């Protein structure tokens, strides 16, 4: 696929085994999931009961065309999907199952008569 004559790079993320356009921003994170009875007691002491840790990727694409916008949003449309990504903690590519949070696509400009969008969403490990 091209974007206004330029090839769109596809080297960072695979969704269900297929590379999608590289994001402009990819922020890696870990979410700690605690048991329902975890929290601070009346004496102010923190009681941590870690159940698991899950990866979260915050993704953004800036100034992409309509076709790339649709491709990206369609890739994360299923309830869950496999994502291959570079993991900061393990310093290697991993494939994990994720779900997507709220998605947004904002028209930010028109270039040579073509609409350009900014797309943003988070994906969270199942």
N, C-alpha and C positions, 0 to 999 in steps of 0.2 A: 504494500500500500504506500502511496505517496501522499504528502501533505503539502499542497501548493508547489509541486515539483520536487520537493525534497523527500528523500527516503526517511520513513519513521523508524527509529532504532527500536529493536526488539531483542533485548539481551538480559533484562533484569528479572522479569516475572513470567512464570508460566501458570496459566489457569487451566486446569484439567488437561495438562500436557501440551498446551498451545501457548506460544509466546504472545503477549499482548503488548501494545505500545508502551515504551518506557515512560514511567511517571516523571514529572518534573521534580516531585518531592516524594521521598519514601522515608518515613520515620519509624524505626523499629522500637518496640517496647515490650515489656513483660507486665502482665497483670497478675497479682497474687489474689487467689480466691480463698477466702477464709470460711470456716464453719459458721453457721448461723448464730452460734452462741459466742463468737469471738467479739472482742471490743473492750472498752474500758469499764472497769468496775468502779464502784462508788469511791474507792480510795485512790482513784486515778491510775491504777496499774493497768497496763495493756496486756490483755490475754489473747495471744495470737494462736490460732489453730488453723494452720495452713492446710488446705485441702489439696490445692494444686496451683500450678503456675501456667498461664496461657499467653501465647504471643499475640501481639496486636500490631498491625501495620497501618499507619496513617498514610494515605495515598492521595496525591494531587497531580492533575495534568493541567498545564496552562496553554491556552491558545491552540487547542487542537480542533480539527475540522469535524463536521457532523458525522462523517463515516466512522472516524476513530472514536468519537463519543459513543455512538451506538454500539460499536464493537466492544468497548470496555464495559459498558453497562449491561450488555447482553451476557458477557462472560461471567459476571457475578450475579446474574438473575436467579439461578437455582437456590434452593434453600441452603445447601452446603456445596462446597466445591474444593478440589485439591489445588493448593498453591505451592509452587516451587520458588524459593526465595533464599537470599543469603541471610543466614542467621548470625547476628552480631555476637551472641554468647558462645556459640559453638564454632564460629569462624569457618563455616562451610555452608553449602547449599543444602536445604532441607525441604522435604515435601510434607505438608501438614494439611489437615482439613480445616476450612474456615467457613464462617458465615459473614454476611455483610451487614453493616449498620445503615443508617440513613444515607442516601445518596443525593447529590445535587449537581446540576449542570447549569452554569450561568453563561449566557451570551455576553462575551466581554468586548467583542469588536467584529468588524467586517473587514476582510482583507481581499482585495480584488473581487468583490462581490460574494465572497464565501464567508459564511458564518464561522466564527471562532468561539470555542467554549472553554470554560474552566470547569473541570470535573473534580469532585472531591468526595471521598468516603473512607471509612475505616473498615478493615476486615479483622475479625477476631477468631482465634483458634477455637475449634469446637471442644 
